[in-house]
């Protein structure tokens, strides 16, 4: 299954899947807002996190960040069809949100009725957003918990490349890893993914 979510909220990210970007953010500063995040140890499991994300989304239905996080947690607990719907809502609220397009693409790829081809439209939109963003741009960095990554452009490109590889489109992954590596030339993980996509 495809899961590469980097949660954008003050909710702790202990449940974030292991398919995260390995790129380091260009900015290493830790905003004061991070310190206000509740310690990860106070949350027991993904189900509890999903419940809290649902509460926030229901309290703030027009908040794109809340919608994204709820959708991401719904995917983690296995309700991908509902996650698909909420990612769509998140995009309606904030059409330029890279992570919501990526999340919807991954849900589409996991949908038997849509498959990998169903993911390509959203991946193309996410790719356009990543390539249009300034190199040093981070996503909602003021609200990221300490355990999450503030995704730079290289991080976005890396996640896109991994998703393309996962749905068996190495020819589309390779140029993305090339661009990511150009931005992070000391990143061994990106280099490994670049080689893997070239050999696939």
Buried (B, 14 or more C-beta within 10 A) or exposed (E): EBBBBBBBBBBBBBBBBEBBBBBBBBEEEEEEEBEEBEEBEEBEEBEEBBBBBBEBBEEEEEBBBBBBBBBBBBBBBEBBEBBBBBBBBBBEBBEEBBBBBBBBBBBBBBBEEBEBEBBBBBBBBBBEBBEEBEEEBBBBBEBBBEBBBBBBBBBBBBBBBBBBBBBEBBEBBBBBBBBBBEBBEEBEBBBEBBEBBEEE
